[in-house]
């Protein structure tokens, strides 16, 4: 599995990196985020949406559990698993009813459903280094090897 590590120094740089990644996503991709509160998971998702050609008015799905974003191409399903504790809870969210084969799933707090993630999930770990600086580690395939270059 390809692994890249980038440091961004502003929300705009985080969005720009994610935008490059979003332009390379395809139907069936699942982005599994790890990172604490305020790390920048939703900011990163804004960039993905922009790169996918979707409206970038992305908001955190914390209370809704899922936000859907549709455009002319792929759709994005943005999940928040903060309050989910395992497979039984996941089933009650309707997670399995969404069409992964037709869109892209982005999952915040993916560590809460780790056993339900496919082995080919693209892992994005965001670490808050300061108020503006983030270390972003992307583990996926070769499509993302030159992100940020």
Chimera marker file (.cmm) of the C-alpha trace (Angstrom):
<marker_set name="trace">
<marker id="1" x="0.000" y="0.000" z="0.000" r="1" g="1" b="0" radius="0.5"/>
<marker id="2" x="1.380" y="3.396" z="-1.044" r="1" g="1" b="0" radius="0.5"/>
<marker id="3" x="1.940" y="5.814" z="1.852" r="1" g="1" b="0" radius="0.5"/>
<marker id="4" x="2.607" y="9.536" z="1.555" r="1" g="1" b="0" radius="0.5"/>
<marker id="5" x="3.157" y="12.116" z="4.266" r="1" g="1" b="0" radius="0.5"/>
<marker id="6" x="2.522" y="15.845" z="3.736" r="1" g="1" b="0" radius="0.5"/>
<marker id="7" x="2.499" y="18.863" z="6.031" r="1" g="1" b="0" radius="0.5"/>
<marker id="8" x="0.084" y="21.702" z="5.289" r="1" g="1" b="0" radius="0.5"/>
<marker id="9" x="0.384" y="25.128" z="6.892" r="1" g="1" b="0" radius="0.5"/>
<marker id="10" x="-3.145" y="26.479" z="6.406" r="1" g="1" b="0" radius="0.5"/>
<marker id="11" x="-6.701" y="25.311" z="5.779" r="1" g="1" b="0" radius="0.5"/>
<marker id="12" x="-6.261" y="26.489" z="2.182" r="1" g="1" b="0" radius="0.5"/>
<marker id="13" x="-3.237" y="24.190" z="1.720" r="1" g="1" b="0" radius="0.5"/>
<marker id="14" x="-5.175" y="21.285" z="3.236" r="1" g="1" b="0" radius="0.5"/>
<marker id="15" x="-8.058" y="21.932" z="0.833" r="1" g="1" b="0" radius="0.5"/>
<marker id="16" x="-5.656" y="22.187" z="-2.134" r="1" g="1" b="0" radius="0.5"/>
<marker id="17" x="-4.022" y="18.833" z="-1.290" r="1" g="1" b="0" radius="0.5"/>
<marker id="18" x="-7.416" y="17.171" z="-0.884" r="1" g="1" b="0" radius="0.5"/>
<marker id="19" x="-8.639" y="18.754" z="-4.127" r="1" g="1" b="0" radius="0.5"/>
<marker id="20" x="-5.819" y="16.988" z="-6.008" r="1" g="1" b="0" radius="0.5"/>
<marker id="21" x="-6.851" y="13.729" z="-4.376" r="1" g="1" b="0" radius="0.5"/>
<marker id="22" x="-10.552" y="14.300" z="-5.084" r="1" g="1" b="0" radius="0.5"/>
<marker id="23" x="-9.844" y="14.682" z="-8.798" r="1" g="1" b="0" radius="0.5"/>
<marker id="24" x="-8.428" y="11.123" z="-8.766" r="1" g="1" b="0" radius="0.5"/>
<marker id="25" x="-11.238" y="9.404" z="-6.892" r="1" g="1" b="0" radius="0.5"/>
<marker id="26" x="-13.522" y="6.904" z="-8.574" r="1" g="1" b="0" radius="0.5"/>
<marker id="27" x="-16.764" y="5.112" z="-7.792" r="1" g="1" b="0" radius="0.5"/>
<marker id="28" x="-16.298" y="2.614" z="-4.988" r="1" g="1" b="0" radius="0.5"/>
<marker id="29" x="-13.533" y="4.517" z="-3.180" r="1" g="1" b="0" radius="0.5"/>
<marker id="30" x="-13.844" y="4.681" z="0.587" r="1" g="1" b="0" radius="0.5"/>
<marker id="31" x="-11.853" y="7.307" z="2.503" r="1" g="1" b="0" radius="0.5"/>
<marker id="32" x="-11.347" y="6.318" z="6.155" r="1" g="1" b="0" radius="0.5"/>
<marker id="33" x="-10.288" y="9.292" z="8.295" r="1" g="1" b="0" radius="0.5"/>
<marker id="34" x="-8.467" y="9.162" z="11.606" r="1" g="1" b="0" radius="0.5"/>
<marker id="35" x="-7.787" y="12.306" z="13.593" r="1" g="1" b="0" radius="0.5"/>
<marker id="36" x="-8.959" y="14.030" z="16.741" r="1" g="1" b="0" radius="0.5"/>
<marker id="37" x="-11.507" y="16.782" z="17.172" r="1" g="1" b="0" radius="0.5"/>
<marker id="38" x="-10.496" y="19.835" z="15.165" r="1" g="1" b="0" radius="0.5"/>
<marker id="39" x="-7.857" y="17.943" z="13.171" r="1" g="1" b="0" radius="0.5"/>
<marker id="40" x="-9.289" y="19.029" z="9.817" r="1" g="1" b="0" radius="0.5"/>
<marker id="41" x="-11.290" y="16.058" z="8.566" r="1" g="1" b="0" radius="0.5"/>
<marker id="42" x="-14.197" y="18.191" z="7.355" r="1" g="1" b="0" radius="0.5"/>
<marker id="43" x="-11.795" y="20.730" z="5.824" r="1" g="1" b="0" radius="0.5"/>
<marker id="44" x="-10.102" y="17.893" z="3.940" r="1" g="1" b="0" radius="0.5"/>
<marker id="45" x="-13.525" y="16.679" z="2.777" r="1" g="1" b="0" radius="0.5"/>
<marker id="46" x="-14.253" y="20.168" z="1.395" r="1" g="1" b="0" radius="0.5"/>
<marker id="47" x="-11.186" y="19.786" z="-0.794" r="1" g="1" b="0" radius="0.5"/>
<marker id="48" x="-12.195" y="16.305" z="-1.927" r="1" g="1" b="0" radius="0.5"/>
<marker id="49" x="-15.634" y="17.630" z="-2.909" r="1" g="1" b="0" radius="0.5"/>
<marker id="50" x="-14.059" y="20.488" z="-4.851" r="1" g="1" b="0" radius="0.5"/>
<marker id="51" x="-11.739" y="18.089" z="-6.685" r="1" g="1" b="0" radius="0.5"/>
<marker id="52" x="-14.704" y="15.853" z="-7.532" r="1" g="1" b="0" radius="0.5"/>
<marker id="53" x="-16.569" y="18.823" z="-9.002" r="1" g="1" b="0" radius="0.5"/>
<marker id="54" x="-19.121" y="18.848" z="-6.187" r="1" g="1" b="0" radius="0.5"/>
<marker id="55" x="-20.357" y="21.903" z="-4.286" r="1" g="1" b="0" radius="0.5"/>
<marker id="56" x="-17.759" y="22.623" z="-1.593" r="1" g="1" b="0" radius="0.5"/>
<marker id="57" x="-20.321" y="23.732" z="0.961" r="1" g="1" b="0" radius="0.5"/>
<marker id="58" x="-19.406" y="20.706" z="3.049" r="1" g="1" b="0" radius="0.5"/>
<marker id="59" x="-20.447" y="20.623" z="6.670" r="1" g="1" b="0" radius="0.5"/>
<marker id="60" x="-19.691" y="18.179" z="9.446" r="1" g="1" b="0" radius="0.5"/>
<marker id="61" x="-22.196" y="15.312" z="9.550" r="1" g="1" b="0" radius="0.5"/>
<marker id="62" x="-21.875" y="15.007" z="13.337" r="1" g="1" b="0" radius="0.5"/>
<marker id="63" x="-25.582" y="15.320" z="14.124" r="1" g="1" b="0" radius="0.5"/>
<marker id="64" x="-26.974" y="13.985" z="10.849" r="1" g="1" b="0" radius="0.5"/>
<marker id="65" x="-24.582" y="10.975" z="10.708" r="1" g="1" b="0" radius="0.5"/>
<marker id="66" x="-24.406" y="11.379" z="6.907" r="1" g="1" b="0" radius="0.5"/>
<marker id="67" x="-24.396" y="14.282" z="4.462" r="1" g="1" b="0" radius="0.5"/>
<marker id="68" x="-24.892" y="13.633" z="0.744" r="1" g="1" b="0" radius="0.5"/>
<marker id="69" x="-23.309" y="15.690" z="-2.029" r="1" g="1" b="0" radius="0.5"/>
<marker id="70" x="-24.392" y="15.187" z="-5.633" r="1" g="1" b="0" radius="0.5"/>
<marker id="71" x="-23.087" y="16.671" z="-8.849" r="1" g="1" b="0" radius="0.5"/>
<marker id="72" x="-22.892" y="15.785" z="-12.517" r="1" g="1" b="0" radius="0.5"/>
<marker id="73" x="-20.414" y="12.958" z="-11.887" r="1" g="1" b="0" radius="0.5"/>
<marker id="74" x="-19.759" y="11.010" z="-8.722" r="1" g="1" b="0" radius="0.5"/>
<marker id="75" x="-21.700" y="11.524" z="-5.524" r="1" g="1" b="0" radius="0.5"/>
<marker id="76" x="-20.076" y="11.733" z="-2.091" r="1" g="1" b="0" radius="0.5"/>
<marker id="77" x="-21.525" y="10.278" z="1.099" r="1" g="1" b="0" radius="0.5"/>
<marker id="78" x="-19.851" y="11.894" z="4.124" r="1" g="1" b="0" radius="0.5"/>
<marker id="79" x="-20.328" y="9.863" z="7.314" r="1" g="1" b="0" radius="0.5"/>
<marker id="80" x="-19.528" y="10.650" z="10.938" r="1" g="1" b="0" radius="0.5"/>
<marker id="81" x="-19.053" y="7.577" z="13.109" r="1" g="1" b="0" radius="0.5"/>
<marker id="82" x="-18.208" y="9.437" z="16.321" r="1" g="1" b="0" radius="0.5"/>
<marker id="83" x="-21.256" y="8.073" z="18.135" r="1" g="1" b="0" radius="0.5"/>
<marker id="84" x="-21.154" y="4.630" z="16.508" r="1" g="1" b="0" radius="0.5"/>
<marker id="85" x="-19.767" y="1.725" z="18.526" r="1" g="1" b="0" radius="0.5"/>
<marker id="86" x="-19.412" y="-1.292" z="16.296" r="1" g="1" b="0" radius="0.5"/>
<marker id="87" x="-21.373" y="-3.296" z="13.768" r="1" g="1" b="0" radius="0.5"/>
<marker id="88" x="-24.772" y="-3.207" z="15.497" r="1" g="1" b="0" radius="0.5"/>
<marker id="89" x="-24.782" y="0.591" z="15.700" r="1" g="1" b="0" radius="0.5"/>
<marker id="90" x="-23.515" y="0.814" z="12.120" r="1" g="1" b="0" radius="0.5"/>
<marker id="91" x="-26.402" y="-1.274" z="10.841" r="1" g="1" b="0" radius="0.5"/>
<marker id="92" x="-28.903" y="1.136" z="12.428" r="1" g="1" b="0" radius="0.5"/>
<marker id="93" x="-27.413" y="4.130" z="10.548" r="1" g="1" b="0" radius="0.5"/>
<marker id="94" x="-28.423" y="2.787" z="7.146" r="1" g="1" b="0" radius="0.5"/>
<marker id="95" x="-24.731" y="2.753" z="6.150" r="1" g="1" b="0" radius="0.5"/>
<marker id="96" x="-25.134" y="-0.409" z="4.072" r="1" g="1" b="0" radius="0.5"/>
<marker id="97" x="-28.059" y="1.096" z="2.134" r="1" g="1" b="0" radius="0.5"/>
<marker id="98" x="-25.897" y="3.752" z="0.458" r="1" g="1" b="0" radius="0.5"/>
<marker id="99" x="-24.567" y="2.928" z="-3.039" r="1" g="1" b="0" radius="0.5"/>
<marker id="100" x="-20.777" y="2.759" z="-2.604" r="1" g="1" b="0" radius="0.5"/>
<marker id="101" x="-20.444" y="1.318" z="-6.106" r="1" g="1" b="0" radius="0.5"/>
<marker id="102" x="-21.898" y="4.567" z="-7.505" r="1" g="1" b="0" radius="0.5"/>
<marker id="103" x="-20.028" y="7.097" z="-5.377" r="1" g="1" b="0" radius="0.5"/>
<marker id="104" x="-17.345" y="7.829" z="-2.819" r="1" g="1" b="0" radius="0.5"/>
<marker id="105" x="-17.692" y="7.318" z="0.940" r="1" g="1" b="0" radius="0.5"/>
<marker id="106" x="-15.782" y="9.568" z="3.331" r="1" g="1" b="0" radius="0.5"/>
<marker id="107" x="-15.879" y="8.362" z="6.923" r="1" g="1" b="0" radius="0.5"/>
<marker id="108" x="-14.875" y="10.450" z="9.918" r="1" g="1" b="0" radius="0.5"/>
<marker id="109" x="-13.971" y="8.517" z="13.089" r="1" g="1" b="0" radius="0.5"/>
<marker id="110" x="-13.456" y="5.403" z="10.969" r="1" g="1" b="0" radius="0.5"/>
<marker id="111" x="-11.609" y="3.729" z="13.846" r="1" g="1" b="0" radius="0.5"/>
<marker id="112" x="-15.045" y="3.156" z="15.441" r="1" g="1" b="0" radius="0.5"/>
<marker id="113" x="-16.038" y="0.838" z="12.576" r="1" g="1" b="0" radius="0.5"/>
<marker id="114" x="-12.607" y="-0.545" z="11.684" r="1" g="1" b="0" radius="0.5"/>
<marker id="115" x="-13.915" y="-4.118" z="11.335" r="1" g="1" b="0" radius="0.5"/>
<marker id="116" x="-16.518" y="-3.006" z="8.774" r="1" g="1" b="0" radius="0.5"/>
<marker id="117" x="-14.030" y="-1.243" z="6.474" r="1" g="1" b="0" radius="0.5"/>
<marker id="118" x="-12.868" y="-2.995" z="3.313" r="1" g="1" b="0" radius="0.5"/>
<marker id="119" x="-9.165" y="-3.824" z="3.084" r="1" g="1" b="0" radius="0.5"/>
<marker id="120" x="-8.788" y="-1.420" z="0.154" r="1" g="1" b="0" radius="0.5"/>
<marker id="121" x="-10.108" y="1.609" z="2.077" r="1" g="1" b="0" radius="0.5"/>
<marker id="122" x="-7.931" y="4.679" z="1.559" r="1" g="1" b="0" radius="0.5"/>
<marker id="123" x="-6.723" y="5.786" z="4.974" r="1" g="1" b="0" radius="0.5"/>
<marker id="124" x="-6.218" y="9.481" z="5.694" r="1" g="1" b="0" radius="0.5"/>
<marker id="125" x="-4.736" y="10.339" z="9.079" r="1" g="1" b="0" radius="0.5"/>
<marker id="126" x="-4.703" y="14.025" z="10.024" r="1" g="1" b="0" radius="0.5"/>
<marker id="127" x="-2.634" y="15.179" z="12.963" r="1" g="1" b="0" radius="0.5"/>
<marker id="128" x="-2.977" y="18.707" z="14.335" r="1" g="1" b="0" radius="0.5"/>
<marker id="129" x="0.545" y="20.066" z="14.856" r="1" g="1" b="0" radius="0.5"/>
<marker id="130" x="-0.450" y="23.682" z="15.610" r="1" g="1" b="0" radius="0.5"/>
<marker id="131" x="-3.388" y="26.049" z="15.041" r="1" g="1" b="0" radius="0.5"/>
<marker id="132" x="-2.635" y="26.072" z="11.309" r="1" g="1" b="0" radius="0.5"/>
<marker id="133" x="-0.242" y="23.188" z="10.616" r="1" g="1" b="0" radius="0.5"/>
<marker id="134" x="-1.398" y="19.623" z="9.896" r="1" g="1" b="0" radius="0.5"/>
<marker id="135" x="0.485" y="16.432" z="9.122" r="1" g="1" b="0" radius="0.5"/>
<marker id="136" x="-1.518" y="14.364" z="6.653" r="1" g="1" b="0" radius="0.5"/>
<marker id="137" x="-0.728" y="10.728" z="5.938" r="1" g="1" b="0" radius="0.5"/>
<marker id="138" x="-2.490" y="9.110" z="2.990" r="1" g="1" b="0" radius="0.5"/>
<marker id="139" x="-2.353" y="5.339" z="2.606" r="1" g="1" b="0" radius="0.5"/>
<marker id="140" x="-3.805" y="4.119" z="-0.655" r="1" g="1" b="0" radius="0.5"/>
<marker id="141" x="-2.749" y="3.106" z="-4.116" r="1" g="1" b="0" radius="0.5"/>
<marker id="142" x="-0.368" y="4.639" z="-6.623" r="1" g="1" b="0" radius="0.5"/>
<marker id="143" x="-2.962" y="7.191" z="-7.792" r="1" g="1" b="0" radius="0.5"/>
<marker id="144" x="-1.954" y="9.389" z="-4.860" r="1" g="1" b="0" radius="0.5"/>
<marker id="145" x="1.846" y="8.964" z="-4.932" r="1" g="1" b="0" radius="0.5"/>
<marker id="146" x="2.581" y="12.463" z="-6.267" r="1" g="1" b="0" radius="0.5"/>
<marker id="147" x="-0.042" y="14.476" z="-4.344" r="1" g="1" b="0" radius="0.5"/>
<marker id="148" x="1.257" y="17.860" z="-3.274" r="1" g="1" b="0" radius="0.5"/>
<marker id="149" x="4.202" y="17.809" z="-5.702" r="1" g="1" b="0" radius="0.5"/>
<link id1="1" id2="2" r="1" g="1" b="0" radius="0.2"/>
<link id1="2" id2="3" r="1" g="1" b="0" radius="0.2"/>
<link id1="3" id2="4" r="1" g="1" b="0" radius="0.2"/>
<link id1="4" id2="5" r="1" g="1" b="0" radius="0.2"/>
<link id1="5" id2="6" r="1" g="1" b="0" radius="0.2"/>
<link id1="6" id2="7" r="1" g="1" b="0" radius="0.2"/>
<link id1="7" id2="8" r="1" g="1" b="0" radius="0.2"/>
<link id1="8" id2="9" r="1" g="1" b="0" radius="0.2"/>
<link id1="9" id2="10" r="1" g="1" b="0" radius="0.2"/>
<link id1="10" id2="11" r="1" g="1" b="0" radius="0.2"/>
<link id1="11" id2="12" r="1" g="1" b="0" radius="0.2"/>
<link id1="12" id2="13" r="1" g="1" b="0" radius="0.2"/>
<link id1="13" id2="14" r="1" g="1" b="0" radius="0.2"/>
<link id1="14" id2="15" r="1" g="1" b="0" radius="0.2"/>
<link id1="15" id2="16" r="1" g="1" b="0" radius="0.2"/>
<link id1="16" id2="17" r="1" g="1" b="0" radius="0.2"/>
<link id1="17" id2="18" r="1" g="1" b="0" radius="0.2"/>
<link id1="18" id2="19" r="1" g="1" b="0" radius="0.2"/>
<link id1="19" id2="20" r="1" g="1" b="0" radius="0.2"/>
<link id1="20" id2="21" r="1" g="1" b="0" radius="0.2"/>
<link id1="21" id2="22" r="1" g="1" b="0" radius="0.2"/>
<link id1="22" id2="23" r="1" g="1" b="0" radius="0.2"/>
<link id1="23" id2="24" r="1" g="1" b="0" radius="0.2"/>
<link id1="24" id2="25" r="1" g="1" b="0" radius="0.2"/>
<link id1="25" id2="26" r="1" g="1" b="0" radius="0.2"/>
<link id1="26" id2="27" r="1" g="1" b="0" radius="0.2"/>
<link id1="27" id2="28" r="1" g="1" b="0" radius="0.2"/>
<link id1="28" id2="29" r="1" g="1" b="0" radius="0.2"/>
<link id1="29" id2="30" r="1" g="1" b="0" radius="0.2"/>
<link id1="30" id2="31" r="1" g="1" b="0" radius="0.2"/>
<link id1="31" id2="32" r="1" g="1" b="0" radius="0.2"/>
<link id1="32" id2="33" r="1" g="1" b="0" radius="0.2"/>
<link id1="33" id2="34" r="1" g="1" b="0" radius="0.2"/>
<link id1="34" id2="35" r="1" g="1" b="0" radius="0.2"/>
<link id1="35" id2="36" r="1" g="1" b="0" radius="0.2"/>
<link id1="36" id2="37" r="1" g="1" b="0" radius="0.2"/>
<link id1="37" id2="38" r="1" g="1" b="0" radius="0.2"/>
<link id1="38" id2="39" r="1" g="1" b="0" radius="0.2"/>
<link id1="39" id2="40" r="1" g="1" b="0" radius="0.2"/>
<link id1="40" id2="41" r="1" g="1" b="0" radius="0.2"/>
<link id1="41" id2="42" r="1" g="1" b="0" radius="0.2"/>
<link id1="42" id2="43" r="1" g="1" b="0" radius="0.2"/>
<link id1="43" id2="44" r="1" g="1" b="0" radius="0.2"/>
<link id1="44" id2="45" r="1" g="1" b="0" radius="0.2"/>
<link id1="45" id2="46" r="1" g="1" b="0" radius="0.2"/>
<link id1="46" id2="47" r="1" g="1" b="0" radius="0.2"/>
<link id1="47" id2="48" r="1" g="1" b="0" radius="0.2"/>
<link id1="48" id2="49" r="1" g="1" b="0" radius="0.2"/>
<link id1="49" id2="50" r="1" g="1" b="0" radius="0.2"/>
<link id1="50" id2="51" r="1" g="1" b="0" radius="0.2"/>
<link id1="51" id2="52" r="1" g="1" b="0" radius="0.2"/>
<link id1="52" id2="53" r="1" g="1" b="0" radius="0.2"/>
<link id1="53" id2="54" r="1" g="1" b="0" radius="0.2"/>
<link id1="54" id2="55" r="1" g="1" b="0" radius="0.2"/>
<link id1="55" id2="56" r="1" g="1" b="0" radius="0.2"/>
<link id1="56" id2="57" r="1" g="1" b="0" radius="0.2"/>
<link id1="57" id2="58" r="1" g="1" b="0" radius="0.2"/>
<link id1="58" id2="59" r="1" g="1" b="0" radius="0.2"/>
<link id1="59" id2="60" r="1" g="1" b="0" radius="0.2"/>
<link id1="60" id2="61" r="1" g="1" b="0" radius="0.2"/>
<link id1="61" id2="62" r="1" g="1" b="0" radius="0.2"/>
<link id1="62" id2="63" r="1" g="1" b="0" radius="0.2"/>
<link id1="63" id2="64" r="1" g="1" b="0" radius="0.2"/>
<link id1="64" id2="65" r="1" g="1" b="0" radius="0.2"/>
<link id1="65" id2="66" r="1" g="1" b="0" radius="0.2"/>
<link id1="66" id2="67" r="1" g="1" b="0" radius="0.2"/>
<link id1="67" id2="68" r="1" g="1" b="0" radius="0.2"/>
<link id1="68" id2="69" r="1" g="1" b="0" radius="0.2"/>
<link id1="69" id2="70" r="1" g="1" b="0" radius="0.2"/>
<link id1="70" id2="71" r="1" g="1" b="0" radius="0.2"/>
<link id1="71" id2="72" r="1" g="1" b="0" radius="0.2"/>
<link id1="72" id2="73" r="1" g="1" b="0" radius="0.2"/>
<link id1="73" id2="74" r="1" g="1" b="0" radius="0.2"/>
<link id1="74" id2="75" r="1" g="1" b="0" radius="0.2"/>
<link id1="75" id2="76" r="1" g="1" b="0" radius="0.2"/>
<link id1="76" id2="77" r="1" g="1" b="0" radius="0.2"/>
<link id1="77" id2="78" r="1" g="1" b="0" radius="0.2"/>
<link id1="78" id2="79" r="1" g="1" b="0" radius="0.2"/>
<link id1="79" id2="80" r="1" g="1" b="0" radius="0.2"/>
<link id1="80" id2="81" r="1" g="1" b="0" radius="0.2"/>
<link id1="81" id2="82" r="1" g="1" b="0" radius="0.2"/>
<link id1="82" id2="83" r="1" g="1" b="0" radius="0.2"/>
<link id1="83" id2="84" r="1" g="1" b="0" radius="0.2"/>
<link id1="84" id2="85" r="1" g="1" b="0" radius="0.2"/>
<link id1="85" id2="86" r="1" g="1" b="0" radius="0.2"/>
<link id1="86" id2="87" r="1" g="1" b="0" radius="0.2"/>
<link id1="87" id2="88" r="1" g="1" b="0" radius="0.2"/>
<link id1="88" id2="89" r="1" g="1" b="0" radius="0.2"/>
<link id1="89" id2="90" r="1" g="1" b="0" radius="0.2"/>
<link id1="90" id2="91" r="1" g="1" b="0" radius="0.2"/>
<link id1="91" id2="92" r="1" g="1" b="0" radius="0.2"/>
<link id1="92" id2="93" r="1" g="1" b="0" radius="0.2"/>
<link id1="93" id2="94" r="1" g="1" b="0" radius="0.2"/>
<link id1="94" id2="95" r="1" g="1" b="0" radius="0.2"/>
<link id1="95" id2="96" r="1" g="1" b="0" radius="0.2"/>
<link id1="96" id2="97" r="1" g="1" b="0" radius="0.2"/>
<link id1="97" id2="98" r="1" g="1" b="0" radius="0.2"/>
<link id1="98" id2="99" r="1" g="1" b="0" radius="0.2"/>
<link id1="99" id2="100" r="1" g="1" b="0" radius="0.2"/>
<link id1="100" id2="101" r="1" g="1" b="0" radius="0.2"/>
<link id1="101" id2="102" r="1" g="1" b="0" radius="0.2"/>
<link id1="102" id2="103" r="1" g="1" b="0" radius="0.2"/>
<link id1="103" id2="104" r="1" g="1" b="0" radius="0.2"/>
<link id1="104" id2="105" r="1" g="1" b="0" radius="0.2"/>
<link id1="105" id2="106" r="1" g="1" b="0" radius="0.2"/>
<link id1="106" id2="107" r="1" g="1" b="0" radius="0.2"/>
<link id1="107" id2="108" r="1" g="1" b="0" radius="0.2"/>
<link id1="108" id2="109" r="1" g="1" b="0" radius="0.2"/>
<link id1="109" id2="110" r="1" g="1" b="0" radius="0.2"/>
<link id1="110" id2="111" r="1" g="1" b="0" radius="0.2"/>
<link id1="111" id2="112" r="1" g="1" b="0" radius="0.2"/>
<link id1="112" id2="113" r="1" g="1" b="0" radius="0.2"/>
<link id1="113" id2="114" r="1" g="1" b="0" radius="0.2"/>
<link id1="114" id2="115" r="1" g="1" b="0" radius="0.2"/>
<link id1="115" id2="116" r="1" g="1" b="0" radius="0.2"/>
<link id1="116" id2="117" r="1" g="1" b="0" radius="0.2"/>
<link id1="117" id2="118" r="1" g="1" b="0" radius="0.2"/>
<link id1="118" id2="119" r="1" g="1" b="0" radius="0.2"/>
<link id1="119" id2="120" r="1" g="1" b="0" radius="0.2"/>
<link id1="120" id2="121" r="1" g="1" b="0" radius="0.2"/>
<link id1="121" id2="122" r="1" g="1" b="0" radius="0.2"/>
<link id1="122" id2="123" r="1" g="1" b="0" radius="0.2"/>
<link id1="123" id2="124" r="1" g="1" b="0" radius="0.2"/>
<link id1="124" id2="125" r="1" g="1" b="0" radius="0.2"/>
<link id1="125" id2="126" r="1" g="1" b="0" radius="0.2"/>
<link id1="126" id2="127" r="1" g="1" b="0" radius="0.2"/>
<link id1="127" id2="128" r="1" g="1" b="0" radius="0.2"/>
<link id1="128" id2="129" r="1" g="1" b="0" radius="0.2"/>
<link id1="129" id2="130" r="1" g="1" b="0" radius="0.2"/>
<link id1="130" id2="131" r="1" g="1" b="0" radius="0.2"/>
<link id1="131" id2="132" r="1" g="1" b="0" radius="0.2"/>
<link id1="132" id2="133" r="1" g="1" b="0" radius="0.2"/>
<link id1="133" id2="134" r="1" g="1" b="0" radius="0.2"/>
<link id1="134" id2="135" r="1" g="1" b="0" radius="0.2"/>
<link id1="135" id2="136" r="1" g="1" b="0" radius="0.2"/>
<link id1="136" id2="137" r="1" g="1" b="0" radius="0.2"/>
<link id1="137" id2="138" r="1" g="1" b="0" radius="0.2"/>
<link id1="138" id2="139" r="1" g="1" b="0" radius="0.2"/>
<link id1="139" id2="140" r="1" g="1" b="0" radius="0.2"/>
<link id1="140" id2="141" r="1" g="1" b="0" radius="0.2"/>
<link id1="141" id2="142" r="1" g="1" b="0" radius="0.2"/>
<link id1="142" id2="143" r="1" g="1" b="0" radius="0.2"/>
<link id1="143" id2="144" r="1" g="1" b="0" radius="0.2"/>
<link id1="144" id2="145" r="1" g="1" b="0" radius="0.2"/>
<link id1="145" id2="146" r="1" g="1" b="0" radius="0.2"/>
<link id1="146" id2="147" r="1" g="1" b="0" radius="0.2"/>
<link id1="147" id2="148" r="1" g="1" b="0" radius="0.2"/>
<link id1="148" id2="149" r="1" g="1" b="0" radius="0.2"/>
</marker_set>
